[in-house]
Amino acid sequence: MSTYALLLRLDGYDAIDWPSDPDERLPVLSRHLGGTPHLSAVDITPRLCIWTDGDRQHHGAAPRNGAADLVSVLRAEPPLTACYGTAIVTGGADAKGRIEGLTPRQFVALLRLIGAYTPEIPEQRTN
């Protein structure tokens, strides 16, 4: 089964195909977060994690990311105050500590949460 990560930019979102090779996962996160070596991860639930550029997140060097803030409200405690800049949502870690991707069901649920999911509209019937 294919898995994904949800890239939350300030101006929209994208799906990232999640690598099956665990050694490729951190480089994928870093590349999509501007090449930063300083990744910041916050476990939202045991099955969801938000990743950000640690420098921008902690120094307020980027605008606030409203979509990432919406995902962060799923965290029980302590609540997050805000997410800044581009963020990536992945699955949680497996028993070996490897970062998992999002299932298609998780991906769609997150799109619904941030208000980005629009179901297909049926074509007009002519009969």
LUMMI-933596 format. One record per residue (C-alpha): residue number from 1; residue in three letters; chain; x, y, z. Coordinates in Angstrom, 2 decimals, always signed. Example, Ala and Ser with C-alpha at 12.3 -4.5 7.8 and 13.67 -1.06 7.14 Angstrom:
BEGIN
     n   res   chain         X         Y         Z
     1   ala       A    +12.30     -4.50     +7.80
     2   ser       A    +13.67     -1.06     +7.14
//
This chain:
BEGIN
     n   res   chain         X         Y         Z
     1   met       A     +0.00     +0.00     +0.00
     2   ser       A     +1.27     +3.45     -0.89
     3   thr       A     +1.73     +5.92     +1.94
     4   tyr       A     +2.17     +9.66     +1.92
     5   ala       A     +3.17    +12.74     +3.84
     6   leu       A     +1.09    +15.92     +3.76
     7   leu       A     +3.10    +19.03     +2.89
     8   leu       A     +1.37    +22.11     +4.32
     9   arg       A     +2.68    +25.26     +2.68
    10   leu       A     +1.43    +28.72     +3.57
    11   asp       A     -0.37    +28.88     +0.21
    12   gly       A     -1.69    +25.33     -0.09
    13   tyr       A     -0.76    +21.68     +0.26
    14   asp       A     +0.82    +18.81     -1.66
    15   ala       A     +1.08    +15.06     -1.30
    16   ile       A     +4.55    +13.61     -0.89
    17   asp       A     +5.02     +9.98     -1.89
    18   trp       A     +6.55     +8.46     +1.22
    19   pro       A     +9.72     +6.42     +0.56
    20   ser       A     +9.59     +2.72     +1.37
    21   asp       A    +13.29     +2.87     +2.33
    22   pro       A    +13.52     +4.22     +5.91
    23   asp       A    +16.96     +5.72     +5.16
    24   glu       A    +15.39     +8.06     +2.58
    25   arg       A    +12.72     +9.49     +4.88
    26   leu       A    +14.65    +12.16     +6.82
    27   pro       A    +16.30    +13.47     +3.62
    28   val       A    +12.83    +13.78     +2.03
    29   leu       A    +11.61    +15.79     +5.03
    30   ser       A    +14.68    +18.03     +4.96
    31   arg       A    +14.44    +18.64     +1.20
    32   his       A    +10.77    +19.67     +1.41
    33   leu       A    +11.52    +21.94     +4.37
    34   gly       A    +14.10    +23.96     +2.45
    35   gly       A    +17.13    +21.74     +3.00
    36   thr       A    +17.36    +22.41     +6.71
    37   pro       A    +19.45    +20.04     +8.83
    38   his       A    +17.44    +21.18    +11.89
    39   leu       A    +14.17    +19.29    +11.78
    40   ser       A    +11.70    +19.81    +14.59
    41   ala       A     +9.13    +17.06    +15.22
    42   val       A     +6.07    +17.13    +17.46
    43   asp       A     +4.01    +14.02    +18.05
    44   ile       A     +0.37    +14.99    +17.66
    45   thr       A     -0.95    +11.50    +18.38
    46   pro       A     +0.87     +8.15    +18.41
    47   arg       A     +0.01     +7.93    +14.69
    48   leu       A     +0.59    +11.55    +13.56
    49   cys       A     +3.63    +13.80    +13.68
    50   ile       A     +4.22    +17.37    +12.45
    51   trp       A     +7.68    +18.28    +11.15
    52   thr       A     +8.97    +21.82    +10.67
    53   asp       A    +12.22    +23.67    +10.01
    54   gly       A    +13.49    +23.89    +13.59
    55   asp       A    +15.20    +27.24    +13.05
    56   arg       A    +12.12    +28.93    +11.64
    57   gln       A     +9.76    +27.29    +14.12
    58   his       A    +11.63    +28.38    +17.21
    59   his       A    +12.76    +31.81    +16.12
    60   gly       A     +9.53    +33.01    +14.52
    61   ala       A    +11.32    +33.58    +11.20
    62   ala       A     +8.32    +32.48     +9.13
    63   pro       A     +4.62    +33.36     +9.07
    64   arg       A     +2.17    +31.28    +11.05
    65   asn       A     +0.77    +28.23     +9.23
    66   gly       A     -2.98    +28.05     +9.89
    67   ala       A     -3.45    +24.61     +8.33
    68   ala       A     -0.70    +23.13    +10.52
    69   asp       A     -2.27    +24.83    +13.54
    70   leu       A     -5.54    +23.02    +12.75
    71   val       A     -3.77    +19.66    +12.68
    72   ser       A     -1.96    +20.45    +15.92
    73   val       A     -5.25    +20.81    +17.84
    74   leu       A     -5.52    +17.00    +17.69
    75   arg       A     -2.73    +16.88    +20.26
    76   ala       A     -4.09    +16.12    +23.71
    77   glu       A     -1.45    +17.87    +25.80
    78   pro       A     +0.44    +20.00    +26.09
    79   pro       A     -1.25    +22.03    +23.38
    80   leu       A     +0.93    +23.64    +20.74
    81   thr       A     +0.85    +27.40    +20.57
    82   ala       A     +1.49    +27.78    +16.85
    83   cys       A     +3.20    +26.32    +13.79
    84   tyr       A     +5.32    +28.59    +11.60
    85   gly       A     +6.35    +28.20     +7.98
    86   thr       A     +6.02    +25.04     +5.92
    87   ala       A     +5.06    +21.91     +7.84
    88   ile       A     +4.86    +18.23     +6.96
    89   val       A     +2.50    +15.75     +8.58
    90   thr       A     +3.59    +12.11     +8.66
    91   gly       A     +2.44     +9.03    +10.45
    92   gly       A     +3.99     +8.16    +13.80
    93   ala       A     +7.03     +5.99    +14.42
    94   asp       A     +6.88     +2.21    +14.25
    95   ala       A     +8.28     -0.12    +16.94
    96   lys       A    +11.79     +0.35    +15.51
    97   gly       A    +11.51     +4.16    +15.55
    98   arg       A    +11.11     +4.47    +11.77
    99   ile       A     +8.85     +7.27    +10.57
   100   glu       A     +5.74     +5.90     +8.91
   101   gly       A     +3.78     +7.53     +6.11
   102   leu       A     +0.10     +8.45     +6.18
   103   thr       A     -2.40     +5.93     +4.90
   104   pro       A     -4.76     +7.18     +2.18
   105   arg       A     -7.53     +7.27     +4.80
   106   gln       A     -5.42     +9.42     +7.17
   107   phe       A     -4.46    +11.70     +4.29
   108   val       A     -8.08    +12.34     +3.29
   109   ala       A     -9.11    +12.85     +6.94
   110   leu       A     -6.43    +15.52     +7.32
   111   leu       A     -7.54    +17.25     +4.12
   112   arg       A    -11.07    +17.34     +5.51
   113   leu       A     -9.80    +18.74     +8.80
   114   ile       A     -8.02    +21.65     +7.10
   115   gly       A    -10.93    +22.26     +4.73
   116   ala       A     -9.04    +21.25     +1.59
   117   tyr       A    -10.96    +18.11     +0.66
   118   thr       A    -13.56    +18.53     -2.04
   119   pro       A    -15.32    +15.40     -3.21
   120   glu       A    -15.86    +14.88     -6.92
   121   ile       A    -18.97    +16.58     -8.18
   122   pro       A    -21.04    +14.31    -10.43
   123   glu       A    -21.40    +15.33    -14.05
   124   gln       A    -24.64    +16.90    -15.15
   125   arg       A    -27.27    +14.41    -16.24
   126   thr       A    -28.88    +15.12    -19.59
   127   asn       A    -31.67    +12.52    -19.54
//
